[in-house]
Structures are given as structure tokens and as C-alpha cells.
Amino acid sequence: MRRPALALAAILALAAPGAAQSPADKEAFGKAVRAYLLENPEVFVEALERYKEKEQQAEVAAFAKTFAQRRAQIIDSPDRPAGGNPKGDVTVVEFFDYRCGVCKRVYPIVQDLLRADRNVRMVFVEWPILGPESMFAARAALASRAQGKYEVYRNAMMAARTINEPAVFEIARQVGLDVERLKRDMERPEIEAAIRKNHEIAEALALNGTPTFIIGDQLVKGGRDLATLRQMVAAARQK
């Protein structure tokens, strides 16, 4: 069996600039690479890990650049409702969908975070990506702001098992919304425009699913437990 270093040297010689590239040489190069990887699979694993690491670094860098450019749009836009402490020293942004199972599982954890840390400001980004029923619920939620009941309505829909048109209106009745007014407000053009803007921002940030959080300036994909969220908030606060 060839030693790895010698085998690699032979492969590099075949691929060196100026080396002959006849069909036979190309075939020999391919066979040499295959043989080398079969004899030294740890090289492939290491290369894959380094590729993933570079990909993650590129993703973090791209997010940081876009977030810096759009920070005010995301954090301070009046199109997006907020909760928690409006003067909190750390802002947690959540992109969510009312029909997202993970969003529903992490919902009570986020509520626990807000109860445990009274200096956190939440920004809720309605990002309906799971079909027409999700879009309907997001429109209703944003329309409820006109009656001053967004957060209580959002909380009730996050806690509900089923989200469809009848459920959306039934939950609205339960939390004290005027349903007929809600229906009219849902048709206002600014509601659709706000959701469209949320989609555009999510696309610019290259987000790929819900829930997605931004804690301080860090991107967090998927759900987390309370301890992890508190640690991330503490880290953002130190910055």
C-alpha cells in the first residue's frame, strides 16, 4: 500500500500545470483520486468538514452584512409589532408561522424568557410560509393591531392546535375582537404590504425556515431551550 503522502504527490503530479491531459491521463487521474480517497477516507471527511465550516462562515458573513444594512427596517419598523419591554436593552426578533410545529413548541419557552428577563424587547415578524391558512392567520393578526389586541391574539393563535379560517375567527371572538371589523381591516392594502415586506427581508437574509431568531446581532435557526436563549441574550447584552 502506498503511503498517503507519496500517493498524494503522484496525484498532484498528474494535475500539475503543464502536465499532459490526454484522455488516458484524465482517466488515470480519476482512478488515482478514487484510490487515494478509498485508502485514506479521513481525508474526504476532513475536506467535507472544512467545506461546511467555510460555508457556515460565508453564511454568517453574508447575514451580518445584510442585517447591518437592514437593521432599522427589521428592528424599528412600525410595520412589525413588538412585545416585552419596549425599552429593553436586548432585542429578540422572531420570524414565525402560526402553522409551524416548532414555532408552537418554542412559543412557551419564549414566553418564559420574557417573564424571566424583563429587559428584553421582542419583535414579531409575521412570515407565513406554510400555505394559504398561514397567510390568512398572519393577515388577521396584523389587522388585530387596529383594535389594540395583537399580542393577546397572537398568543392565543400560537397556543392553538388548529389554524384555519374558522379557527382564526373563533379565537378572535374568544380574545374579545370585533370579528366584523377584523374582517374589514384584513383587506386593508397595508396588511398585505407588510407581509410582502417581511418575505422580502427574509429572502434578503437568506432565511430558510421558521422559527428563526435574531438575538442582538446573531442569527439563530430553529428552536432552542430556555437556558440557551438566556445565554444568548446575556451574550448580546455584554456586547
Buried (B, 14 or more C-beta within 10 A) or exposed (E): EEEEEEBBEBBEEBEEEEEEEEEEEEEBBEEBBEBBBEEBEEEEEEEEEEEEEEEEEEEEEEBEEBBEEBEEBBBEBEBBBBBBBEEBEBBBBBBBBBBBEBBBEBBEBBBBBBEEBEEBBBBBBBBBBBEEBBBBBBBBBBBBBBBEBBBBBBBBBBEBEEBBEEBBBBBBEEBEBBEEBBEEBBEBEEBBEBBEBBBEBBEBBEBEBBBBBBBBEBBBBEBBEBEEBBEBBEEBBEE
